[in-house]
Amino acid sequence: MLWGYPRPITNFGFPSTVKKIDAAMFLKDERKVIFFVQDKYWSFDHHKNKMDSKSPKKIKDGFPGMGTHVGAAFQNIDYLYFSNGANQAEYSRSRRLVLRNIANYRWLNCD
């Protein structure tokens, strides 16, 4: 483990009321990390090394159709994938909508 790690999440700009992060996703083109906590999300700007001033926002407002909770998330090319339990949503950032719902195990080529 590196000296000084792990760091408290308050170092990133979270309020002290946030005790755990449900999911995080790096958006390569924007160089931002999106942190999901309960029904909200925070946007951390790597270039500025600080949380965006408009954070937090409601998940349902920033990602219409996603509901209110994200358990895991990642980006693959131009699409975002959000998991909650056994289900996963493929999300179009450009169109701001869920394209389809798929099973989480689909990435593993399982039937």
Phi and psi restraints in degrees (range 20) as a CNS / XPLOR table:
assign (resid 1 and name C) (resid 2 and name N)
       (resid 2 and name CA) (resid 2 and name C) 1.0 -74.4 20.0 2
assign (resid 2 and name N) (resid 2 and name CA)
       (resid 2 and name C) (resid 3 and name N) 1.0 147.0 20.0 2
assign (resid 2 and name C) (resid 3 and name N)
       (resid 3 and name CA) (resid 3 and name C) 1.0 -61.8 20.0 2
assign (resid 3 and name N) (resid 3 and name CA)
       (resid 3 and name C) (resid 4 and name N) 1.0 137.5 20.0 2
assign (resid 3 and name C) (resid 4 and name N)
       (resid 4 and name CA) (resid 4 and name C) 1.0 87.7 20.0 2
assign (resid 4 and name N) (resid 4 and name CA)
       (resid 4 and name C) (resid 5 and name N) 1.0 2.4 20.0 2
assign (resid 4 and name C) (resid 5 and name N)
       (resid 5 and name CA) (resid 5 and name C) 1.0 -120.7 20.0 2
assign (resid 5 and name N) (resid 5 and name CA)
       (resid 5 and name C) (resid 6 and name N) 1.0 151.9 20.0 2
assign (resid 5 and name C) (resid 6 and name N)
       (resid 6 and name CA) (resid 6 and name C) 1.0 -70.7 20.0 2
assign (resid 6 and name N) (resid 6 and name CA)
       (resid 6 and name C) (resid 7 and name N) 1.0 154.1 20.0 2
assign (resid 6 and name C) (resid 7 and name N)
       (resid 7 and name CA) (resid 7 and name C) 1.0 -99.0 20.0 2
assign (resid 7 and name N) (resid 7 and name CA)
       (resid 7 and name C) (resid 8 and name N) 1.0 148.7 20.0 2
assign (resid 7 and name C) (resid 8 and name N)
       (resid 8 and name CA) (resid 8 and name C) 1.0 -62.1 20.0 2
assign (resid 8 and name N) (resid 8 and name CA)
       (resid 8 and name C) (resid 9 and name N) 1.0 142.8 20.0 2
assign (resid 8 and name C) (resid 9 and name N)
       (resid 9 and name CA) (resid 9 and name C) 1.0 -67.7 20.0 2
assign (resid 9 and name N) (resid 9 and name CA)
       (resid 9 and name C) (resid 10 and name N) 1.0 -17.2 20.0 2
assign (resid 9 and name C) (resid 10 and name N)
       (resid 10 and name CA) (resid 10 and name C) 1.0 -65.2 20.0 2
assign (resid 10 and name N) (resid 10 and name CA)
       (resid 10 and name C) (resid 11 and name N) 1.0 -22.8 20.0 2
assign (resid 10 and name C) (resid 11 and name N)
       (resid 11 and name CA) (resid 11 and name C) 1.0 -62.8 20.0 2
assign (resid 11 and name N) (resid 11 and name CA)
       (resid 11 and name C) (resid 12 and name N) 1.0 -22.8 20.0 2
assign (resid 11 and name C) (resid 12 and name N)
       (resid 12 and name CA) (resid 12 and name C) 1.0 -90.1 20.0 2
assign (resid 12 and name N) (resid 12 and name CA)
       (resid 12 and name C) (resid 13 and name N) 1.0 -6.0 20.0 2
assign (resid 12 and name C) (resid 13 and name N)
       (resid 13 and name CA) (resid 13 and name C) 1.0 108.8 20.0 2
assign (resid 13 and name N) (resid 13 and name CA)
       (resid 13 and name C) (resid 14 and name N) 1.0 7.9 20.0 2
assign (resid 13 and name C) (resid 14 and name N)
       (resid 14 and name CA) (resid 14 and name C) 1.0 -76.4 20.0 2
assign (resid 14 and name N) (resid 14 and name CA)
       (resid 14 and name C) (resid 15 and name N) 1.0 146.1 20.0 2
assign (resid 14 and name C) (resid 15 and name N)
       (resid 15 and name CA) (resid 15 and name C) 1.0 -68.9 20.0 2
assign (resid 15 and name N) (resid 15 and name CA)
       (resid 15 and name C) (resid 16 and name N) 1.0 158.8 20.0 2
assign (resid 15 and name C) (resid 16 and name N)
       (resid 16 and name CA) (resid 16 and name C) 1.0 -64.3 20.0 2
assign (resid 16 and name N) (resid 16 and name CA)
       (resid 16 and name C) (resid 17 and name N) 1.0 -16.3 20.0 2
assign (resid 16 and name C) (resid 17 and name N)
       (resid 17 and name CA) (resid 17 and name C) 1.0 -72.8 20.0 2
assign (resid 17 and name N) (resid 17 and name CA)
       (resid 17 and name C) (resid 18 and name N) 1.0 -20.0 20.0 2
assign (resid 17 and name C) (resid 18 and name N)
       (resid 18 and name CA) (resid 18 and name C) 1.0 -83.1 20.0 2
assign (resid 18 and name N) (resid 18 and name CA)
       (resid 18 and name C) (resid 19 and name N) 1.0 115.6 20.0 2
assign (resid 18 and name C) (resid 19 and name N)
       (resid 19 and name CA) (resid 19 and name C) 1.0 -103.7 20.0 2
assign (resid 19 and name N) (resid 19 and name CA)
       (resid 19 and name C) (resid 20 and name N) 1.0 -23.1 20.0 2
assign (resid 19 and name C) (resid 20 and name N)
       (resid 20 and name CA) (resid 20 and name C) 1.0 -152.2 20.0 2
assign (resid 20 and name N) (resid 20 and name CA)
       (resid 20 and name C) (resid 21 and name N) 1.0 153.3 20.0 2
assign (resid 20 and name C) (resid 21 and name N)
       (resid 21 and name CA) (resid 21 and name C) 1.0 -105.8 20.0 2
assign (resid 21 and name N) (resid 21 and name CA)
       (resid 21 and name C) (resid 22 and name N) 1.0 130.9 20.0 2
assign (resid 21 and name C) (resid 22 and name N)
       (resid 22 and name CA) (resid 22 and name C) 1.0 -77.7 20.0 2
assign (resid 22 and name N) (resid 22 and name CA)
       (resid 22 and name C) (resid 23 and name N) 1.0 -38.2 20.0 2
assign (resid 22 and name C) (resid 23 and name N)
       (resid 23 and name CA) (resid 23 and name C) 1.0 -160.1 20.0 2
assign (resid 23 and name N) (resid 23 and name CA)
       (resid 23 and name C) (resid 24 and name N) 1.0 157.8 20.0 2
assign (resid 23 and name C) (resid 24 and name N)
       (resid 24 and name CA) (resid 24 and name C) 1.0 -143.5 20.0 2
assign (resid 24 and name N) (resid 24 and name CA)
       (resid 24 and name C) (resid 25 and name N) 1.0 148.2 20.0 2
assign (resid 24 and name C) (resid 25 and name N)
       (resid 25 and name CA) (resid 25 and name C) 1.0 -146.1 20.0 2
assign (resid 25 and name N) (resid 25 and name CA)
       (resid 25 and name C) (resid 26 and name N) 1.0 133.7 20.0 2
assign (resid 25 and name C) (resid 26 and name N)
       (resid 26 and name CA) (resid 26 and name C) 1.0 -93.8 20.0 2
assign (resid 26 and name N) (resid 26 and name CA)
       (resid 26 and name C) (resid 27 and name N) 1.0 126.1 20.0 2
assign (resid 26 and name C) (resid 27 and name N)
       (resid 27 and name CA) (resid 27 and name C) 1.0 -99.1 20.0 2
assign (resid 27 and name N) (resid 27 and name CA)
       (resid 27 and name C) (resid 28 and name N) 1.0 103.5 20.0 2
assign (resid 27 and name C) (resid 28 and name N)
       (resid 28 and name CA) (resid 28 and name C) 1.0 -57.6 20.0 2
assign (resid 28 and name N) (resid 28 and name CA)
       (resid 28 and name C) (resid 29 and name N) 1.0 -50.7 20.0 2
assign (resid 28 and name C) (resid 29 and name N)
       (resid 29 and name CA) (resid 29 and name C) 1.0 -62.6 20.0 2
assign (resid 29 and name N) (resid 29 and name CA)
       (resid 29 and name C) (resid 30 and name N) 1.0 -35.9 20.0 2
assign (resid 29 and name C) (resid 30 and name N)
       (resid 30 and name CA) (resid 30 and name C) 1.0 -91.1 20.0 2
assign (resid 30 and name N) (resid 30 and name CA)
       (resid 30 and name C) (resid 31 and name N) 1.0 -12.0 20.0 2
assign (resid 30 and name C) (resid 31 and name N)
       (resid 31 and name CA) (resid 31 and name C) 1.0 54.1 20.0 2
assign (resid 31 and name N) (resid 31 and name CA)
       (resid 31 and name C) (resid 32 and name N) 1.0 48.0 20.0 2
assign (resid 31 and name C) (resid 32 and name N)
       (resid 32 and name CA) (resid 32 and name C) 1.0 -128.4 20.0 2
assign (resid 32 and name N) (resid 32 and name CA)
       (resid 32 and name C) (resid 33 and name N) 1.0 149.3 20.0 2
assign (resid 32 and name C) (resid 33 and name N)
       (resid 33 and name CA) (resid 33 and name C) 1.0 -108.2 20.0 2
assign (resid 33 and name N) (resid 33 and name CA)
       (resid 33 and name C) (resid 34 and name N) 1.0 129.2 20.0 2
assign (resid 33 and name C) (resid 34 and name N)
       (resid 34 and name CA) (resid 34 and name C) 1.0 -101.5 20.0 2
assign (resid 34 and name N) (resid 34 and name CA)
       (resid 34 and name C) (resid 35 and name N) 1.0 122.8 20.0 2
assign (resid 34 and name C) (resid 35 and name N)
       (resid 35 and name CA) (resid 35 and name C) 1.0 -107.3 20.0 2
assign (resid 35 and name N) (resid 35 and name CA)
       (resid 35 and name C) (resid 36 and name N) 1.0 129.6 20.0 2
assign (resid 35 and name C) (resid 36 and name N)
       (resid 36 and name CA) (resid 36 and name C) 1.0 -105.8 20.0 2
assign (resid 36 and name N) (resid 36 and name CA)
       (resid 36 and name C) (resid 37 and name N) 1.0 126.7 20.0 2
assign (resid 36 and name C) (resid 37 and name N)
       (resid 37 and name CA) (resid 37 and name C) 1.0 -136.0 20.0 2
assign (resid 37 and name N) (resid 37 and name CA)
       (resid 37 and name C) (resid 38 and name N) 1.0 113.7 20.0 2
assign (resid 37 and name C) (resid 38 and name N)
       (resid 38 and name CA) (resid 38 and name C) 1.0 53.1 20.0 2
assign (resid 38 and name N) (resid 38 and name CA)
       (resid 38 and name C) (resid 39 and name N) 1.0 -119.3 20.0 2
assign (resid 38 and name C) (resid 39 and name N)
       (resid 39 and name CA) (resid 39 and name C) 1.0 -101.2 20.0 2
assign (resid 39 and name N) (resid 39 and name CA)
       (resid 39 and name C) (resid 40 and name N) 1.0 16.0 20.0 2
assign (resid 39 and name C) (resid 40 and name N)
       (resid 40 and name CA) (resid 40 and name C) 1.0 -125.6 20.0 2
assign (resid 40 and name N) (resid 40 and name CA)
       (resid 40 and name C) (resid 41 and name N) 1.0 166.4 20.0 2
assign (resid 40 and name C) (resid 41 and name N)
       (resid 41 and name CA) (resid 41 and name C) 1.0 -138.5 20.0 2
assign (resid 41 and name N) (resid 41 and name CA)
       (resid 41 and name C) (resid 42 and name N) 1.0 148.5 20.0 2
assign (resid 41 and name C) (resid 42 and name N)
       (resid 42 and name CA) (resid 42 and name C) 1.0 -115.1 20.0 2
assign (resid 42 and name N) (resid 42 and name CA)
       (resid 42 and name C) (resid 43 and name N) 1.0 148.9 20.0 2
assign (resid 42 and name C) (resid 43 and name N)
       (resid 43 and name CA) (resid 43 and name C) 1.0 -118.3 20.0 2
assign (resid 43 and name N) (resid 43 and name CA)
       (resid 43 and name C) (resid 44 and name N) 1.0 117.6 20.0 2
assign (resid 43 and name C) (resid 44 and name N)
       (resid 44 and name CA) (resid 44 and name C) 1.0 -104.2 20.0 2
assign (resid 44 and name N) (resid 44 and name CA)
       (resid 44 and name C) (resid 45 and name N) 1.0 122.2 20.0 2
assign (resid 44 and name C) (resid 45 and name N)
       (resid 45 and name CA) (resid 45 and name C) 1.0 -88.9 20.0 2
assign (resid 45 and name N) (resid 45 and name CA)
       (resid 45 and name C) (resid 46 and name N) 1.0 112.3 20.0 2
assign (resid 45 and name C) (resid 46 and name N)
       (resid 46 and name CA) (resid 46 and name C) 1.0 -67.1 20.0 2
assign (resid 46 and name N) (resid 46 and name CA)
       (resid 46 and name C) (resid 47 and name N) 1.0 -33.7 20.0 2
assign (resid 46 and name C) (resid 47 and name N)
       (resid 47 and name CA) (resid 47 and name C) 1.0 -64.9 20.0 2
assign (resid 47 and name N) (resid 47 and name CA)
       (resid 47 and name C) (resid 48 and name N) 1.0 -43.8 20.0 2
assign (resid 47 and name C) (resid 48 and name N)
       (resid 48 and name CA) (resid 48 and name C) 1.0 -88.0 20.0 2
assign (resid 48 and name N) (resid 48 and name CA)
       (resid 48 and name C) (resid 49 and name N) 1.0 -12.9 20.0 2
assign (resid 48 and name C) (resid 49 and name N)
       (resid 49 and name CA) (resid 49 and name C) 1.0 57.2 20.0 2
assign (resid 49 and name N) (resid 49 and name CA)
       (resid 49 and name C) (resid 50 and name N) 1.0 42.4 20.0 2
assign (resid 49 and name C) (resid 50 and name N)
       (resid 50 and name CA) (resid 50 and name C) 1.0 -157.3 20.0 2
assign (resid 50 and name N) (resid 50 and name CA)
       (resid 50 and name C) (resid 51 and name N) 1.0 164.1 20.0 2
assign (resid 50 and name C) (resid 51 and name N)
       (resid 51 and name CA) (resid 51 and name C) 1.0 -71.7 20.0 2
assign (resid 51 and name N) (resid 51 and name CA)
       (resid 51 and name C) (resid 52 and name N) 1.0 140.2 20.0 2
assign (resid 51 and name C) (resid 52 and name N)
       (resid 52 and name CA) (resid 52 and name C) 1.0 -61.0 20.0 2
assign (resid 52 and name N) (resid 52 and name CA)
       (resid 52 and name C) (resid 53 and name N) 1.0 143.6 20.0 2
assign (resid 52 and name C) (resid 53 and name N)
       (resid 53 and name CA) (resid 53 and name C) 1.0 -65.2 20.0 2
assign (resid 53 and name N) (resid 53 and name CA)
       (resid 53 and name C) (resid 54 and name N) 1.0 -24.3 20.0 2
assign (resid 53 and name C) (resid 54 and name N)
       (resid 54 and name CA) (resid 54 and name C) 1.0 -89.0 20.0 2
assign (resid 54 and name N) (resid 54 and name CA)
       (resid 54 and name C) (resid 55 and name N) 1.0 6.7 20.0 2
assign (resid 54 and name C) (resid 55 and name N)
       (resid 55 and name CA) (resid 55 and name C) 1.0 -83.9 20.0 2
assign (resid 55 and name N) (resid 55 and name CA)
       (resid 55 and name C) (resid 56 and name N) 1.0 145.3 20.0 2
assign (resid 55 and name C) (resid 56 and name N)
       (resid 56 and name CA) (resid 56 and name C) 1.0 -88.7 20.0 2
assign (resid 56 and name N) (resid 56 and name CA)
       (resid 56 and name C) (resid 57 and name N) 1.0 166.4 20.0 2
assign (resid 56 and name C) (resid 57 and name N)
       (resid 57 and name CA) (resid 57 and name C) 1.0 -129.8 20.0 2
assign (resid 57 and name N) (resid 57 and name CA)
       (resid 57 and name C) (resid 58 and name N) 1.0 159.6 20.0 2
assign (resid 57 and name C) (resid 58 and name N)
       (resid 58 and name CA) (resid 58 and name C) 1.0 -73.8 20.0 2
assign (resid 58 and name N) (resid 58 and name CA)
       (resid 58 and name C) (resid 59 and name N) 1.0 137.6 20.0 2
assign (resid 58 and name C) (resid 59 and name N)
       (resid 59 and name CA) (resid 59 and name C) 1.0 -57.0 20.0 2
assign (resid 59 and name N) (resid 59 and name CA)
       (resid 59 and name C) (resid 60 and name N) 1.0 -44.5 20.0 2
assign (resid 59 and name C) (resid 60 and name N)
       (resid 60 and name CA) (resid 60 and name C) 1.0 -62.9 20.0 2
assign (resid 60 and name N) (resid 60 and name CA)
       (resid 60 and name C) (resid 61 and name N) 1.0 -24.3 20.0 2
assign (resid 60 and name C) (resid 61 and name N)
       (resid 61 and name CA) (resid 61 and name C) 1.0 -85.9 20.0 2
assign (resid 61 and name N) (resid 61 and name CA)
       (resid 61 and name C) (resid 62 and name N) 1.0 -39.9 20.0 2
assign (resid 61 and name C) (resid 62 and name N)
       (resid 62 and name CA) (resid 62 and name C) 1.0 -81.5 20.0 2
assign (resid 62 and name N) (resid 62 and name CA)
       (resid 62 and name C) (resid 63 and name N) 1.0 -26.8 20.0 2
assign (resid 62 and name C) (resid 63 and name N)
       (resid 63 and name CA) (resid 63 and name C) 1.0 -134.8 20.0 2
assign (resid 63 and name N) (resid 63 and name CA)
       (resid 63 and name C) (resid 64 and name N) 1.0 74.2 20.0 2
assign (resid 63 and name C) (resid 64 and name N)
       (resid 64 and name CA) (resid 64 and name C) 1.0 -53.8 20.0 2
assign (resid 64 and name N) (resid 64 and name CA)
       (resid 64 and name C) (resid 65 and name N) 1.0 136.5 20.0 2
assign (resid 64 and name C) (resid 65 and name N)
       (resid 65 and name CA) (resid 65 and name C) 1.0 91.7 20.0 2
assign (resid 65 and name N) (resid 65 and name CA)
       (resid 65 and name C) (resid 66 and name N) 1.0 -7.0 20.0 2
assign (resid 65 and name C) (resid 66 and name N)
       (resid 66 and name CA) (resid 66 and name C) 1.0 -84.9 20.0 2
assign (resid 66 and name N) (resid 66 and name CA)
       (resid 66 and name C) (resid 67 and name N) 1.0 -13.6 20.0 2
assign (resid 66 and name C) (resid 67 and name N)
       (resid 67 and name CA) (resid 67 and name C) 1.0 86.7 20.0 2
assign (resid 67 and name N) (resid 67 and name CA)
       (resid 67 and name C) (resid 68 and name N) 1.0 -150.5 20.0 2
assign (resid 67 and name C) (resid 68 and name N)
       (resid 68 and name CA) (resid 68 and name C) 1.0 -121.5 20.0 2
assign (resid 68 and name N) (resid 68 and name CA)
       (resid 68 and name C) (resid 69 and name N) 1.0 4.9 20.0 2
assign (resid 68 and name C) (resid 69 and name N)
       (resid 69 and name CA) (resid 69 and name C) 1.0 -146.8 20.0 2
assign (resid 69 and name N) (resid 69 and name CA)
       (resid 69 and name C) (resid 70 and name N) 1.0 139.3 20.0 2
assign (resid 69 and name C) (resid 70 and name N)
       (resid 70 and name CA) (resid 70 and name C) 1.0 -126.2 20.0 2
assign (resid 70 and name N) (resid 70 and name CA)
       (resid 70 and name C) (resid 71 and name N) 1.0 123.6 20.0 2
assign (resid 70 and name C) (resid 71 and name N)
       (resid 71 and name CA) (resid 71 and name C) 1.0 -94.9 20.0 2
assign (resid 71 and name N) (resid 71 and name CA)
       (resid 71 and name C) (resid 72 and name N) 1.0 -24.8 20.0 2
assign (resid 71 and name C) (resid 72 and name N)
       (resid 72 and name CA) (resid 72 and name C) 1.0 -159.1 20.0 2
assign (resid 72 and name N) (resid 72 and name CA)
       (resid 72 and name C) (resid 73 and name N) 1.0 152.3 20.0 2
assign (resid 72 and name C) (resid 73 and name N)
       (resid 73 and name CA) (resid 73 and name C) 1.0 -154.7 20.0 2
assign (resid 73 and name N) (resid 73 and name CA)
       (resid 73 and name C) (resid 74 and name N) 1.0 147.8 20.0 2
assign (resid 73 and name C) (resid 74 and name N)
       (resid 74 and name CA) (resid 74 and name C) 1.0 -157.3 20.0 2
assign (resid 74 and name N) (resid 74 and name CA)
       (resid 74 and name C) (resid 75 and name N) 1.0 163.8 20.0 2
assign (resid 74 and name C) (resid 75 and name N)
       (resid 75 and name CA) (resid 75 and name C) 1.0 -110.2 20.0 2
assign (resid 75 and name N) (resid 75 and name CA)
       (resid 75 and name C) (resid 76 and name N) 1.0 137.1 20.0 2
assign (resid 75 and name C) (resid 76 and name N)
       (resid 76 and name CA) (resid 76 and name C) 1.0 -132.4 20.0 2
assign (resid 76 and name N) (resid 76 and name CA)
       (resid 76 and name C) (resid 77 and name N) 1.0 108.4 20.0 2
assign (resid 76 and name C) (resid 77 and name N)
       (resid 77 and name CA) (resid 77 and name C) 1.0 57.7 20.0 2
assign (resid 77 and name N) (resid 77 and name CA)
       (resid 77 and name C) (resid 78 and name N) 1.0 -118.0 20.0 2
assign (resid 77 and name C) (resid 78 and name N)
       (resid 78 and name CA) (resid 78 and name C) 1.0 -97.0 20.0 2
assign (resid 78 and name N) (resid 78 and name CA)
       (resid 78 and name C) (resid 79 and name N) 1.0 5.2 20.0 2
assign (resid 78 and name C) (resid 79 and name N)
       (resid 79 and name CA) (resid 79 and name C) 1.0 -112.8 20.0 2
assign (resid 79 and name N) (resid 79 and name CA)
       (resid 79 and name C) (resid 80 and name N) 1.0 150.9 20.0 2
assign (resid 79 and name C) (resid 80 and name N)
       (resid 80 and name CA) (resid 80 and name C) 1.0 -109.0 20.0 2
assign (resid 80 and name N) (resid 80 and name CA)
       (resid 80 and name C) (resid 81 and name N) 1.0 145.0 20.0 2
assign (resid 80 and name C) (resid 81 and name N)
       (resid 81 and name CA) (resid 81 and name C) 1.0 -123.7 20.0 2
assign (resid 81 and name N) (resid 81 and name CA)
       (resid 81 and name C) (resid 82 and name N) 1.0 125.1 20.0 2
assign (resid 81 and name C) (resid 82 and name N)
       (resid 82 and name CA) (resid 82 and name C) 1.0 -118.1 20.0 2
assign (resid 82 and name N) (resid 82 and name CA)
       (resid 82 and name C) (resid 83 and name N) 1.0 128.3 20.0 2
assign (resid 82 and name C) (resid 83 and name N)
       (resid 83 and name CA) (resid 83 and name C) 1.0 -111.1 20.0 2
assign (resid 83 and name N) (resid 83 and name CA)
       (resid 83 and name C) (resid 84 and name N) 1.0 145.8 20.0 2
assign (resid 83 and name C) (resid 84 and name N)
       (resid 84 and name CA) (resid 84 and name C) 1.0 -149.1 20.0 2
assign (resid 84 and name N) (resid 84 and name CA)
       (resid 84 and name C) (resid 85 and name N) 1.0 101.7 20.0 2
assign (resid 84 and name C) (resid 85 and name N)
       (resid 85 and name CA) (resid 85 and name C) 1.0 74.7 20.0 2
assign (resid 85 and name N) (resid 85 and name CA)
       (resid 85 and name C) (resid 86 and name N) 1.0 -135.5 20.0 2
assign (resid 85 and name C) (resid 86 and name N)
       (resid 86 and name CA) (resid 86 and name C) 1.0 -85.3 20.0 2
assign (resid 86 and name N) (resid 86 and name CA)
       (resid 86 and name C) (resid 87 and name N) 1.0 -4.9 20.0 2
assign (resid 86 and name C) (resid 87 and name N)
       (resid 87 and name CA) (resid 87 and name C) 1.0 -107.3 20.0 2
assign (resid 87 and name N) (resid 87 and name CA)
       (resid 87 and name C) (resid 88 and name N) 1.0 152.6 20.0 2
assign (resid 87 and name C) (resid 88 and name N)
       (resid 88 and name CA) (resid 88 and name C) 1.0 -136.4 20.0 2
assign (resid 88 and name N) (resid 88 and name CA)
       (resid 88 and name C) (resid 89 and name N) 1.0 140.4 20.0 2
assign (resid 88 and name C) (resid 89 and name N)
       (resid 89 and name CA) (resid 89 and name C) 1.0 -109.6 20.0 2
assign (resid 89 and name N) (resid 89 and name CA)
       (resid 89 and name C) (resid 90 and name N) 1.0 132.7 20.0 2
assign (resid 89 and name C) (resid 90 and name N)
       (resid 90 and name CA) (resid 90 and name C) 1.0 -93.0 20.0 2
assign (resid 90 and name N) (resid 90 and name CA)
       (resid 90 and name C) (resid 91 and name N) 1.0 122.0 20.0 2
assign (resid 90 and name C) (resid 91 and name N)
       (resid 91 and name CA) (resid 91 and name C) 1.0 -118.6 20.0 2
assign (resid 91 and name N) (resid 91 and name CA)
       (resid 91 and name C) (resid 92 and name N) 1.0 133.1 20.0 2
assign (resid 91 and name C) (resid 92 and name N)
       (resid 92 and name CA) (resid 92 and name C) 1.0 -93.0 20.0 2
assign (resid 92 and name N) (resid 92 and name CA)
       (resid 92 and name C) (resid 93 and name N) 1.0 117.4 20.0 2
assign (resid 92 and name C) (resid 93 and name N)
       (resid 93 and name CA) (resid 93 and name C) 1.0 -68.7 20.0 2
assign (resid 93 and name N) (resid 93 and name CA)
       (resid 93 and name C) (resid 94 and name N) 1.0 -40.2 20.0 2
assign (resid 93 and name C) (resid 94 and name N)
       (resid 94 and name CA) (resid 94 and name C) 1.0 -67.9 20.0 2
assign (resid 94 and name N) (resid 94 and name CA)
       (resid 94 and name C) (resid 95 and name N) 1.0 -35.5 20.0 2
assign (resid 94 and name C) (resid 95 and name N)
       (resid 95 and name CA) (resid 95 and name C) 1.0 -95.4 20.0 2
assign (resid 95 and name N) (resid 95 and name CA)
       (resid 95 and name C) (resid 96 and name N) 1.0 -11.7 20.0 2
assign (resid 95 and name C) (resid 96 and name N)
       (resid 96 and name CA) (resid 96 and name C) 1.0 55.1 20.0 2
assign (resid 96 and name N) (resid 96 and name CA)
       (resid 96 and name C) (resid 97 and name N) 1.0 50.5 20.0 2
assign (resid 96 and name C) (resid 97 and name N)
       (resid 97 and name CA) (resid 97 and name C) 1.0 -154.9 20.0 2
assign (resid 97 and name N) (resid 97 and name CA)
       (resid 97 and name C) (resid 98 and name N) 1.0 158.3 20.0 2
assign (resid 97 and name C) (resid 98 and name N)
       (resid 98 and name CA) (resid 98 and name C) 1.0 -77.4 20.0 2
assign (resid 98 and name N) (resid 98 and name CA)
       (resid 98 and name C) (resid 99 and name N) 1.0 124.8 20.0 2
assign (resid 98 and name C) (resid 99 and name N)
       (resid 99 and name CA) (resid 99 and name C) 1.0 -84.9 20.0 2
assign (resid 99 and name N) (resid 99 and name CA)
       (resid 99 and name C) (resid 100 and name N) 1.0 -39.8 20.0 2
assign (resid 99 and name C) (resid 100 and name N)
       (resid 100 and name CA) (resid 100 and name C) 1.0 -164.6 20.0 2
assign (resid 100 and name N) (resid 100 and name CA)
       (resid 100 and name C) (resid 101 and name N) 1.0 158.6 20.0 2
assign (resid 100 and name C) (resid 101 and name N)
       (resid 101 and name CA) (resid 101 and name C) 1.0 -108.1 20.0 2
assign (resid 101 and name N) (resid 101 and name CA)
       (resid 101 and name C) (resid 102 and name N) 1.0 133.8 20.0 2
assign (resid 101 and name C) (resid 102 and name N)
       (resid 102 and name CA) (resid 102 and name C) 1.0 -134.3 20.0 2
assign (resid 102 and name N) (resid 102 and name CA)
       (resid 102 and name C) (resid 103 and name N) 1.0 164.5 20.0 2
assign (resid 102 and name C) (resid 103 and name N)
       (resid 103 and name CA) (resid 103 and name C) 1.0 -78.8 20.0 2
assign (resid 103 and name N) (resid 103 and name CA)
       (resid 103 and name C) (resid 104 and name N) 1.0 143.3 20.0 2
assign (resid 103 and name C) (resid 104 and name N)
       (resid 104 and name CA) (resid 104 and name C) 1.0 -57.3 20.0 2
assign (resid 104 and name N) (resid 104 and name CA)
       (resid 104 and name C) (resid 105 and name N) 1.0 -35.9 20.0 2
assign (resid 104 and name C) (resid 105 and name N)
       (resid 105 and name CA) (resid 105 and name C) 1.0 -72.3 20.0 2
assign (resid 105 and name N) (resid 105 and name CA)
       (resid 105 and name C) (resid 106 and name N) 1.0 -7.4 20.0 2
assign (resid 105 and name C) (resid 106 and name N)
       (resid 106 and name CA) (resid 106 and name C) 1.0 -59.5 20.0 2
assign (resid 106 and name N) (resid 106 and name CA)
       (resid 106 and name C) (resid 107 and name N) 1.0 -31.2 20.0 2
assign (resid 106 and name C) (resid 107 and name N)
       (resid 107 and name CA) (resid 107 and name C) 1.0 -66.3 20.0 2
assign (resid 107 and name N) (resid 107 and name CA)
       (resid 107 and name C) (resid 108 and name N) 1.0 -20.4 20.0 2
assign (resid 107 and name C) (resid 108 and name N)
       (resid 108 and name CA) (resid 108 and name C) 1.0 -93.0 20.0 2
assign (resid 108 and name N) (resid 108 and name CA)
       (resid 108 and name C) (resid 109 and name N) 1.0 5.6 20.0 2
assign (resid 108 and name C) (resid 109 and name N)
       (resid 109 and name CA) (resid 109 and name C) 1.0 57.0 20.0 2
assign (resid 109 and name N) (resid 109 and name CA)
       (resid 109 and name C) (resid 110 and name N) 1.0 38.5 20.0 2
assign (resid 109 and name C) (resid 110 and name N)
       (resid 110 and name CA) (resid 110 and name C) 1.0 -98.5 20.0 2
assign (resid 110 and name N) (resid 110 and name CA)
       (resid 110 and name C) (resid 111 and name N) 1.0 151.0 20.0 2
